[in-house]
Amino acid sequence: MRLALLFPLALLAACSSEKPADDTLVTLDGADGASPVPAPVVTGPAGPQSGLQAVDAEGSKLEPLLSSAISAAGMDSGACKFSPAKGALPVLVASKTGGKGIISVAGRQIDVAPSGAVAATGGSFAAQGVTLMVSASGQESSGSAASLQVIDADGPAFVYRDGFWACN
């Protein structure tokens, strides 16, 4: 009887002596609460690998870009931003003069290259098997209603119809 009581107590003591693993806070922009480490940037296709999956059967996989990611990319000003709705965080930010843009998919910041001019009326961009096309009226200096078509090289496409495109 005495042994039956000691055995469970010994197991309980052994289990409680393990140290818990350290928890790490991870934010949407890839930083870990402890240090401002920028999210990795993937540039261009890396050989014969398949393209980035920015669209699937459920829709677009573009994620909001936080102001810290936009600042780290140097696009606080002189850039155009597409948001799924007026006042929402942007899912695409592109420099009007620097020939670069950024999106976020699956927690990774991805560089996109414009295929022409980036203007108040929109622009076209490409990266790793994905094409993005913004179409906006461009008639208001504060921004205008716009659509963003996201097309994967594998075929799926998604359109943000009631978005907002603003350039500063």
C-alpha positions as CSV (number, residue, x, y, z in Angstrom):
1,M,0.0,0.0,0.0
2,R,2.8,2.4,0.9
3,L,4.6,1.7,-2.4
4,A,1.3,2.5,-4.3
5,L,1.3,6.0,-2.8
6,L,5.1,6.6,-3.4
7,F,5.1,5.6,-7.0
8,P,2.6,8.3,-8.2
9,L,4.4,10.9,-6.1
10,A,7.8,10.0,-7.7
11,L,6.3,10.4,-11.2
12,L,4.7,13.7,-10.3
13,A,8.1,15.0,-9.0
14,A,9.9,13.9,-12.1
15,C,7.4,15.6,-14.4
16,S,7.4,18.9,-12.5
17,S,11.3,19.1,-12.5
18,E,11.4,19.8,-16.3
19,K,12.1,23.4,-17.2
20,P,9.5,24.9,-19.6
21,A,10.7,26.0,-23.0
22,D,11.1,29.8,-23.5
23,D,8.2,31.4,-25.3
24,T,9.0,33.8,-28.1
25,L,6.6,36.6,-29.1
26,V,6.3,36.8,-32.9
27,T,4.7,39.7,-34.5
28,L,3.0,40.0,-37.9
29,D,6.0,41.8,-39.4
30,G,8.4,38.9,-38.5
31,A,10.0,40.6,-35.5
32,D,10.3,38.6,-32.2
33,G,9.4,41.1,-29.5
34,A,13.0,41.0,-28.1
35,S,15.0,42.4,-31.1
36,P,14.0,44.4,-34.2
37,V,15.0,41.7,-36.8
38,P,13.7,42.5,-40.2
39,A,11.7,39.8,-42.0
40,P,13.6,37.9,-44.7
41,V,13.2,39.3,-48.2
42,V,12.9,36.9,-51.1
43,T,14.0,38.3,-54.4
44,G,13.4,36.9,-57.9
45,P,12.9,33.3,-58.8
46,A,15.6,30.9,-57.4
47,G,16.1,28.5,-60.3
48,P,13.5,26.0,-61.3
49,Q,11.4,26.1,-58.1
50,S,7.7,26.7,-58.4
51,G,6.3,30.2,-58.0
52,L,5.0,31.9,-54.9
53,Q,1.4,30.8,-54.0
54,A,-0.4,34.1,-53.5
55,V,-3.8,32.7,-54.4
56,D,-5.5,29.4,-53.7
57,A,-9.1,28.0,-53.7
58,E,-9.9,30.2,-50.6
59,G,-8.8,33.4,-52.2
60,S,-5.8,35.8,-51.9
61,K,-3.0,35.0,-49.5
62,L,-1.6,38.5,-49.4
63,E,-1.2,39.7,-45.8
64,P,-1.3,43.3,-44.5
65,L,2.0,45.2,-44.4
66,L,2.8,46.9,-41.1
67,S,4.2,50.3,-40.9
68,S,7.5,48.9,-39.6
69,A,7.9,46.7,-42.8
70,I,7.1,49.7,-45.0
71,S,9.6,51.9,-43.1
72,A,12.3,49.2,-43.3
73,A,11.8,49.0,-47.1
74,G,12.3,52.8,-47.3
75,M,8.8,53.4,-48.7
76,D,7.3,55.8,-46.1
77,S,7.0,58.5,-48.8
78,G,7.2,58.6,-52.5
79,A,5.2,55.4,-52.7
80,C,1.8,54.1,-53.7
81,K,-0.2,51.7,-51.5
82,F,-3.1,49.3,-52.3
83,S,-5.4,48.5,-49.4
84,P,-8.4,46.1,-49.7
85,A,-10.6,48.9,-48.3
86,K,-10.1,52.6,-47.5
87,G,-8.5,52.8,-44.1
88,A,-7.2,49.2,-44.1
89,L,-3.6,48.2,-43.9
90,P,-2.0,47.9,-47.4
91,V,-1.2,44.6,-49.0
92,L,1.0,46.1,-51.7
93,V,3.4,49.1,-51.4
94,A,5.4,50.3,-54.4
95,S,7.9,53.1,-54.8
96,K,7.0,55.6,-57.5
97,T,10.6,56.2,-58.4
98,G,12.8,53.3,-57.0
99,G,11.5,50.5,-59.2
100,K,10.6,48.2,-56.3
101,G,7.6,47.1,-54.3
102,I,6.7,44.7,-51.5
103,I,4.0,42.3,-50.5
104,S,3.7,39.7,-47.7
105,V,2.7,36.1,-48.2
106,A,2.9,33.4,-45.6
107,G,4.7,35.6,-43.1
108,R,7.5,36.5,-45.7
109,Q,8.1,39.9,-47.1
110,I,8.5,39.5,-50.9
111,D,10.0,42.1,-53.3
112,V,8.0,42.7,-56.4
113,A,9.2,44.5,-59.5
114,P,7.1,47.0,-61.5
115,S,6.8,46.2,-65.2
116,G,6.2,49.9,-66.0
117,A,5.5,53.2,-64.4
118,V,3.9,53.3,-60.9
119,A,1.3,56.1,-60.9
120,A,-1.9,57.3,-59.4
121,T,-3.8,55.2,-62.0
122,G,-2.0,52.0,-60.8
123,G,0.7,49.7,-62.1
124,S,1.7,46.1,-62.8
125,F,4.1,44.1,-60.7
126,A,5.7,40.6,-60.8
127,A,7.6,38.3,-58.5
128,Q,8.2,34.5,-58.2
129,G,5.4,33.4,-60.5
130,V,2.8,35.9,-59.3
131,T,1.6,39.0,-61.2
132,L,-0.2,41.9,-59.6
133,M,-2.2,44.5,-61.5
134,V,-3.6,47.6,-59.9
135,S,-6.2,49.7,-61.8
136,A,-7.4,53.0,-60.2
137,S,-9.1,56.1,-61.5
138,G,-6.4,58.3,-60.1
139,Q,-8.6,61.3,-60.1
140,E,-8.3,62.3,-56.5
141,S,-5.0,63.4,-54.9
142,S,-5.8,61.7,-51.6
143,G,-6.3,58.3,-53.4
144,S,-9.1,56.6,-55.3
145,A,-11.2,53.5,-55.6
146,A,-9.2,50.7,-57.2
147,S,-9.0,47.0,-57.9
148,L,-6.0,44.6,-57.6
149,Q,-5.8,41.4,-59.6
150,V,-3.5,38.8,-58.2
151,I,-2.6,36.0,-60.6
152,D,-0.5,32.9,-59.9
153,A,1.6,31.4,-62.6
154,D,-0.2,28.1,-61.8
155,G,-3.5,29.6,-62.9
156,P,-5.6,30.7,-59.8
157,A,-6.5,34.4,-59.7
158,F,-8.2,36.7,-57.2
159,V,-9.5,40.3,-57.6
160,Y,-9.9,42.8,-54.8
161,R,-12.7,44.9,-56.3
162,D,-13.4,47.6,-53.7
163,G,-9.9,48.5,-52.8
164,F,-8.1,51.9,-52.4
165,W,-4.9,53.1,-54.1
166,A,-3.1,56.1,-52.7
167,C,0.2,57.7,-53.7
168,N,2.2,60.1,-51.6
